[in-house]
């Protein structure tokens, strides 16, 4: 332990805090340097890792910490992505793309910077979450999952058929690619800090109590509906921000991007990392994103010498099998409901590789 004094207040720095601060500084330095030196392919993978971290944390707040079974993240992402695209595009691009049906007011008169667009996108997504959550969150278990999944599909169908807002099935192109590694990792770090503060607060303890036993939580005076709705709204806000980042990174957005598959990918992240673990979600987001990219060669024709195999989609089959094996042996995920600790890691390594003197005769 090390003690420092700031404004006449004594702060105790533990080994875990010191190493966490060092890693944060190294991460910030890597992101700043990498943003200008890494090639587009590596940058895209790392950007996806950061975006899926935001999406995984937002879904884990709802499913992992609160114990709800929500499958509506694709719908929240779609709202955030389209709002961000419409707010950041130039007026010239809007006039060129919406030639079949003019874009409605006020989107046809607005072009604002990305940071404000992301905030507005998150707030609009949170509003939709309130509207859908108010009636739906009174349901439980599978009924809630079906209702939220239906909401996501409704959003996708509406997006496909609303020509004067989303350009229909054609999608929206020429979205300014303002986001980069600094943007995505900054928002991922900000989301992580907010989630840590939230979970460590009395509100977070109430969410965990609801997850463990709703009857007991209600008996302790916790307003179940209020806390569930707030968790749903906060999770949706960050899902909308994540969708907006995705639109800014890709430079295009269309309805096919927001099928149930993307919700399934986020669900895999939180299950693999651990339901109710912030650090587990972060670790899993990087593993899943990089793993899917690393196995991409399986989708290409492979010459085995005596025959050529061409099975599009084999990558996801192999990746799913690997995840099934991991889940079988680690049923609670990588971290379970625990958080990563440098103290635990160092103690484990010390015990694992501790020197043991030889006994006589050995």
N, C-alpha and C positions, 0 to 999 in steps of 0.2 A: 504493500500500500504506500501511496505517496500523498502528502497533504499539501495543498496550495491554498493561497488566500486571495480572494477576489472581492473587492469592495468590503473589506473587513469580515468577509464570510469565509469560513474554512470549509473547503471541499476535499473529500477523500477520493483519490483516484485509485481504483482497484486495477489489478492486472488485466482483467477483462475489459475495463473501460479504456485503458491505455492502448491495448492492441486494437480495439475497435476504432479508436481515433486514428491510429496509424494507418489502418486499412482504408478508412474513409478518405484520408489525405491521398493515399496511393491511388485509390479509385478515381478521385477527382482529377489527379494529374494524368492518369491513363486516358480518361475520357477526353480531356482537353487536347492532349497530344494526338491521340488516336483519331480525333475528329478531322485533323488536317493531314494525317499521314497514312491511315489505313485505306485500302482500296474499297471500291463500292460494294463488293460482295461481302467482305468481312463486316463492313459498317452496317449493311442491311441485316445481317444475322444478329449483330449486337443490338441494333435498334429494336428488332423483333423481341429479343430477350427482355429488354427494358419494358417494352409495351406489354408483353405477356406477364411481366411482374406486376404492373399496375392492374391488369385485368384479373390476375390470379388473387391478388390481395383484396380487390373489391368483391370478388365472388366468395372468398374465404370468410370475409366479414359476415356475409349472409348465411352461407351454408355451414361453415366450420365453427365460427364463434357463436352464432345465434341458433344454429341447429335447424334452420329452415332448409327445405329442399326446393330451391329455385332453379329453373332452367331457362330464364328469360334474358340471359346476358347478350345473346346475339341481337335481340331487339333493341336493348339499350345502346349497344355499340353502333347499330345502324343509325339511330337518332343522332348520336354524337358525331358520327362521321359525316352525315349529310349536312347537319347544321354547320359544322366547321368548314366543310367545302364551300357551302353557299356564302358564308360570311367572309371567307378569305379570298375568293376568286375576284379577279378584276372585272370591271363592268363590261369591258370589251369581250372577255371570254364568255361571260354570261349571255351576252347578246348573240354570240356566234353559236353557242351550244343549244340554247333554248330557241331554236328557229321554228320548231313545229308548234309549240305552245309557249307564249311569253311567260317568263318567270314572274311570280306574284310579288306584290309589294309586302314588306319592305326589302326583301332580299335583292330585288333588281336595282336598288339604289345604294346598297351598302357594300363596302370593301374595307375590312378592318384587319389589324395585325393578328397574328396567330394566338398570342397569349390571351387576348380578350375573346377571341372566337372560342377557344377551349373552355374558358370560364362560362360563357353563355351556353355553349353546347352542354356542359355538365349540368347547369341549372335547368335547362329545358328538359334534359333527360331525367333529372330528379323530379321535375313536375309530373312527367309521365309516370314515373315510379309511384308518386303519391296517388295519382288517379287510379292506377291499376292496383296498387297495394292496399288502399283503403277497403275495398270489398274483398279482395282475394286473400289477404293475410289472415282472414278468419278461418280459412281452410287449413288443413294439416296434412303432412305426409305426401302420399302420392297425388292427392287431389290438388295440392298446391303446385306440385311439379307439373301436372297436366295443364293447369290454368296458366302458369307462367310460360310454359312452352307454347301454348296456344297464343298468348300475347306476342311472343317473338315471331311466330308465323304470320299473325295478323299484320304486324309492322312491316314484314317483308313483302306481303301481298299489297299493302297500301303503297309502299315505296315503288313497287313495280308498276302500279296503275295510276300514280299521281304525276301526270305529265308536266304540269305547270309548276311543280315544286322540285321533283327529283329527276325529271327528264325520263321517267319511266324505266323500261327495261334497257334503254341505251346507256343509262348511267351518266355520271358526270366526269368529264376529263378536264385537263388543264388546271387541276387544283395546284396552287403554288406549293412547291416542295420546300417549305420553310423549315420544317423540323429536321434536326440532325442528332448526332449522339449527345451533344450537350443538352438539347431539349429533352430527349427521351429519358436520359439517365437522371437529369435534374428532377423531372416529374416523378420518376420511379423512386428516387430518394425522398422527395417531399411526401409522396403517398405512404412510404414506409414509416416515416416519422409520425405522420398523422395517425396511422394505424396503431403504432406503438403507444402513443399518448392516449389514444381512445381506449385501447384494451386495458391499459393500466389504470384508467380512471374508474370511478364508481359505476359509470355507465357500462364500461366493458365488463366489470364484475357481474352486473345485472344480466348482461347478454349471456355470459357463461352459465349463470344460474338458470336462465330460461332453457339453455341447451341441455343441461343435466336433468332438470325436472321442472316442468312448467307448473305443476300443482304446488310444489314446494315454493317455487319462486313467487307465485301469486299469493301464497299464504304469508310470505314475508313482506308483502305490500308492493311488489313490483308490478307496474302496469304492463301486462304482456303485450297488448296491441300497440301501445305507444312505443315501446322499445323495439319491437319487431319492425314497425313502420319506419322508425328512424334509421335502423340498420339497413333496411331495404333501400331507403332514399339515399343514404351515404354511399352504399355500394353501387347504386345506379349512377350517381354523380361521377365517380371515378371510372366506371365502365364507359360512360359517355366521353370522358376525357381521353381514355384509351382508344376509343373508336376514332375520335378526332385526330389523335396522333397518327393512327394507322393511315387515315386518309391523306394526311399531310406528307407522310413518308412515301406512300405509293404514288401520289399525284393523280389518283383516280379513285372512284367509288362507284359500285354498282350493286344491285340486289343480290347477285349470286355470292358475294363475299360474306353474307350474313345468314347462311344456312345453319342448321343445327350442328353441323360439324365443328364450327368454331366454338360453340358452347361446350361441346364434348372435349375439345382440346383443353379448354380452361379447366373443366372438371377433372381431367386427367392430372393437370398440374397440382391442384389442391389435394387430390387423393394421394398422389405419389409423394408430395411434400409433407403431407400430414394435415388432417382437418383440424384447424385451430392452432396452426403454427405459422408465424410470420416468416421466420428465417427459412423454414421448410419450404414455403411457397416460393421464396426467392430462389433457393437452390434448385428446386424442381423446374421453375420457369426456364432457367438456363439449360438444364439437362434435357428437357423435352424439346425445346426449340433447336438446340444444337444437334441433338440426336436425330431429329427428323431431317435436318439438313444433311447430316453426315451419311444417312442411309439413302439419300436421293439417287445414288448410282444404281440402286435396285430397280428403279423405274425405267432405266435405259436398257436396250438390248445387250445381253451378256453372252459372249462367245465362250463356251466351255470346252472347245476343241472338237468334240464329237457332235455338238448340237448348239443351237443358239436359242436362248430363252428371252422372250419379250413379254413380260407380264406387267402392264401398267397398274399401279396400285399395290405392287408387292412390298414397297417400302412401308406403307401403313400396316400391312399384315404382319410383317416382321417386327415392326416397332410395337404393335399391339401385343404380340406374343411376349416380347421382352417385358413389357409393362405388366402383363398377367403374371409372369414368373416373379417379378419384383414384388407385386402386391401379395402373392401367395406367401412369400418368405418374410415380407415386411407388411403385415396386414394393416398396421396403423400408419404406414408411410415411412418416409425417411426419418422424420423428426417426431412423428406422433403429434401430441399436443405440447411438446417441449420446444424450447428455443435453443439455438446454437450458443455455446458458451466456450470461450477460450480456456477458462479454468478447467472445465470438464475435459476438453481436448488434451491439454497439457498433462493433466493427471492421468488420463488414459494412456497416453504415449509413455509417460514415465513408468507406469506399472507394466506396460507391455514390453518395454525394452530395458527394464531395470536390470542392472548387472547383478548376477548371482555368483558368488565365489564357488569354486569347485570343492566338493567334499573329498575326503580322503578316499583313495581308490578309484576316483573318476578320471 
